[in-house]
Amino acid sequence: MRRLNKEAYFFSYNGEPHGLRNRDNMKHWTVHMDEFFDHFLLGKPKPEWMDKGVPFLEKGTRDVSPMFKKGAVNPPAPAQKSGG
């Protein structure tokens, strides 16, 4: 990528093998990919992580969105109708 003068981003998650298995890491990666494409395809401003990166000691300690915080309230499931 460097020889082609293209930007590239490396995601490394602590304790993960080659693929992602942890659900929180999957959500984190998905949000970052959305931000990446929003910037390059829709012209939105660059998110902070693209400019500054994430220091090694802070890996896995930041939340991407309040939506993904542990203990966040999910909307109630729709009530199921009983057959009668």
Buried (B, 14 or more C-beta within 10 A) or exposed (E): EEEEEEEEEEEEBEEBEEEBEEEBBBBBBEBBEEBBEBBEEEEEEEBEBBEEEBEEEEEEEEEBEEEBEEEEEEEEEEEEEEEE
